[in-house]
């Protein structure tokens, strides 16, 4: 038979658990709301490029050395121009990073254009290992600057009000061990997430070595 002290303890514990649960739900709801905040105001490349001026893939410039934060590679020391990236779909356990000739201590400036063929809300996700900063059309899309294992961004809604080519700007580094850099999207109205395809990516001669 329960005494008054037992009853009081159980009631207090139940209320505490209820408060904790409500707090957790509210916290997760807040995080979810923040995760789906759309990126707005991106501007197309101006003027829009002529087809003849476009080169396939994204231009990439490398530098080599130890990095611990993506803001440390705004300027690359001793830059080396690499082979263009057909798409951003990279993962490796111990192989070379992207199109570089090294498996570790690699920093990369990736520059080019991304084409949106329809208006509406695209949804991006970015995977990185290690730090990365992504901008499209002059707007920050994702920022995960420090050393970390493979991890994905939350879904990132991106509003497109005008079709055409937009600047795609990525700074990325890998310290050591495994590496990853992936860029995926869902088209407006689609439920399928795919890598941004090569025919939606290009670069101009003026973007090489930037």
C-alpha positions as CSV (number, residue, x, y, z in Angstrom):
1,X,0.0,0.0,0.0
2,X,1.5,3.4,-1.1
3,X,1.9,6.0,1.6
4,X,1.5,9.8,1.1
5,X,5.3,10.3,0.5
6,X,5.3,7.7,-2.3
7,X,2.3,9.3,-4.0
8,X,3.9,12.8,-3.7
9,X,7.2,11.6,-5.2
10,X,5.5,9.9,-8.1
11,X,3.3,12.9,-8.9
12,X,6.4,15.2,-8.7
13,X,8.4,12.9,-11.0
14,X,5.5,12.7,-13.5
15,X,5.2,16.5,-13.6
16,X,9.0,16.8,-14.1
17,X,9.0,14.3,-16.9
18,X,6.0,16.1,-18.5
19,X,7.8,19.5,-18.3
20,X,11.0,17.9,-19.8
21,X,9.0,16.3,-22.6
22,X,7.2,19.5,-23.5
23,X,10.6,21.4,-23.4
24,X,12.1,18.8,-25.7
25,X,9.2,19.0,-28.2
26,X,9.4,22.8,-28.2
27,X,13.2,22.7,-28.8
28,X,12.9,20.2,-31.6
29,X,10.0,22.2,-33.1
30,X,12.2,25.3,-33.0
31,X,15.1,23.4,-34.7
32,X,12.8,22.1,-37.4
33,X,11.4,25.6,-38.0
34,X,14.9,27.0,-38.3
35,X,15.9,24.1,-40.7
36,X,13.1,24.9,-43.2
37,X,13.7,28.6,-43.3
38,X,13.9,29.2,-47.1
39,X,16.9,31.0,-48.8
40,X,15.4,33.9,-50.7
41,X,16.7,36.8,-52.8
42,X,19.3,34.9,-54.9
43,X,20.2,36.8,-58.1
44,X,20.9,35.2,-61.5
45,X,24.3,35.7,-63.1
46,X,24.2,39.0,-65.0
47,X,24.4,39.0,-67.9
48,X,23.3,35.4,-68.6
49,X,26.2,33.6,-70.3
50,X,26.1,32.6,-74.0
51,X,26.1,28.8,-74.5
52,X,29.5,29.0,-76.4
53,X,31.1,30.6,-73.3
54,X,30.2,27.8,-71.0
55,X,32.7,25.0,-70.0
56,X,31.5,21.7,-68.6
57,X,31.7,21.1,-64.8
58,X,32.9,23.4,-62.0
59,X,36.3,25.0,-61.9
60,X,38.3,24.0,-58.8
61,X,41.5,25.4,-57.4
62,X,43.4,23.6,-54.6
63,X,45.9,24.5,-51.9
64,X,47.6,22.1,-49.5
65,X,48.1,22.5,-45.7
66,X,46.5,22.0,-42.3
67,X,43.1,23.8,-41.9
68,X,40.7,23.8,-39.0
69,X,38.0,26.3,-40.1
70,X,36.6,27.1,-43.5
71,X,37.0,30.9,-43.0
72,X,40.8,30.3,-43.0
73,X,40.7,29.5,-46.7
74,X,39.1,32.7,-48.1
75,X,42.5,33.1,-49.8
76,X,44.5,30.1,-50.9
77,X,48.2,29.9,-50.4
78,X,50.1,28.6,-53.4
79,X,47.0,27.8,-55.4
80,X,47.0,24.9,-57.9
81,X,44.3,24.7,-60.7
82,X,42.7,21.2,-60.7
83,X,40.6,19.3,-63.2
84,X,37.0,20.5,-63.3
85,X,34.4,18.7,-61.2
86,X,31.6,17.1,-63.3
87,X,29.4,17.2,-60.2
88,X,29.6,17.4,-56.5
89,X,29.3,13.7,-55.5
90,X,32.4,12.9,-53.6
91,X,33.1,10.4,-50.8
92,X,36.3,8.5,-50.0
93,X,37.8,6.5,-47.2
94,X,41.5,7.0,-48.0
95,X,41.6,8.1,-51.7
96,X,42.4,11.5,-53.2
97,X,40.2,14.4,-52.3
98,X,38.0,15.5,-55.3
99,X,40.2,15.8,-58.4
100,X,43.3,16.7,-56.4
101,X,46.4,14.4,-56.3
102,X,46.4,14.1,-52.5
103,X,44.3,12.2,-49.8
104,X,44.6,14.8,-47.0
105,X,45.3,18.4,-46.0
106,X,43.4,19.7,-49.1
107,X,41.6,23.0,-49.4
108,X,39.4,23.8,-52.5
109,X,37.8,26.8,-54.1
110,X,35.0,25.5,-56.3
111,X,33.5,28.1,-58.7
112,X,30.9,27.9,-61.4
113,X,27.3,28.2,-62.4
114,X,24.2,26.3,-61.6
115,X,21.1,26.3,-63.8
116,X,17.5,26.4,-62.6
117,X,15.1,25.5,-65.4
118,X,11.9,26.2,-63.5
119,X,10.8,28.6,-60.8
120,X,9.6,27.5,-57.4
121,X,11.3,26.0,-54.3
122,X,14.2,23.7,-54.7
123,X,15.4,21.8,-51.7
124,X,19.2,21.3,-51.2
125,X,21.2,19.1,-49.0
126,X,24.9,19.3,-48.5
127,X,27.2,16.6,-47.1
128,X,30.7,17.5,-45.9
129,X,33.8,16.2,-44.2
130,X,35.4,18.5,-43.2
131,X,34.4,22.2,-43.3
132,X,32.3,23.8,-46.0
133,X,30.6,27.1,-47.0
134,X,28.2,27.2,-49.9
135,X,26.7,30.2,-51.7
136,X,24.3,30.3,-54.6
137,X,23.3,33.5,-56.4
138,X,25.1,35.5,-53.7
139,X,23.2,34.0,-50.8
140,X,24.6,31.6,-48.2
141,X,23.0,28.2,-48.5
142,X,25.0,26.2,-46.0
143,X,27.9,26.8,-43.5
144,X,29.5,24.0,-41.5
145,X,32.9,25.4,-40.9
146,X,34.9,23.2,-38.5
147,X,36.4,19.7,-38.5
148,X,33.8,16.9,-38.4
149,X,33.0,13.5,-39.7
150,X,30.6,12.9,-42.6
151,X,27.3,14.7,-41.9
152,X,24.4,16.1,-43.9
153,X,22.8,19.5,-43.7
154,X,19.1,19.6,-43.0
155,X,16.9,20.1,-46.0
156,X,17.5,23.7,-47.3
157,X,14.6,25.3,-49.2
158,X,15.8,27.6,-51.9
159,X,13.4,29.9,-53.7
160,X,13.9,30.6,-57.4
161,X,11.8,33.4,-58.9
162,X,13.7,33.6,-62.2
163,X,15.1,30.8,-64.3
164,X,18.6,30.8,-65.6
165,X,22.2,30.4,-64.5
166,X,23.3,31.4,-61.0
167,X,26.7,31.6,-59.5
168,X,27.7,28.5,-57.4
169,X,30.5,29.2,-54.9
170,X,31.9,26.6,-52.5
171,X,34.9,26.7,-50.2
172,X,35.8,23.4,-48.7
173,X,38.7,21.7,-46.9
174,X,39.6,18.2,-45.7
175,X,42.1,17.7,-42.8
176,X,42.8,14.0,-42.8
177,X,41.2,10.5,-43.0
178,X,37.9,10.2,-44.8
179,X,36.5,13.0,-47.0
180,X,33.1,13.9,-48.3
181,X,31.5,16.7,-50.4
182,X,28.1,16.1,-51.9
183,X,25.4,18.5,-53.3
184,X,21.9,17.2,-53.9
185,X,18.6,18.7,-54.7
186,X,14.9,18.1,-55.0
187,X,13.2,19.9,-57.9
188,X,10.0,21.9,-57.2
189,X,7.1,19.5,-56.7
190,X,9.4,16.4,-56.7
191,X,9.9,13.9,-53.9
192,X,13.1,12.5,-55.3
193,X,16.5,13.8,-54.1
194,X,19.3,13.4,-56.6
195,X,22.8,14.8,-57.1
196,X,22.7,18.1,-59.1
197,X,23.3,16.7,-62.6
198,X,26.3,17.7,-64.8
199,X,24.1,19.4,-67.3
200,X,23.0,21.9,-64.6
201,X,26.6,22.8,-63.9
202,X,29.1,24.8,-65.8
203,X,31.9,27.4,-65.4
204,X,33.3,30.4,-67.3
205,X,36.9,31.0,-68.2
206,X,36.9,34.0,-65.8
207,X,36.1,31.7,-62.9
208,X,39.1,29.5,-63.3
209,X,41.7,30.2,-60.5
210,X,39.4,32.4,-58.4
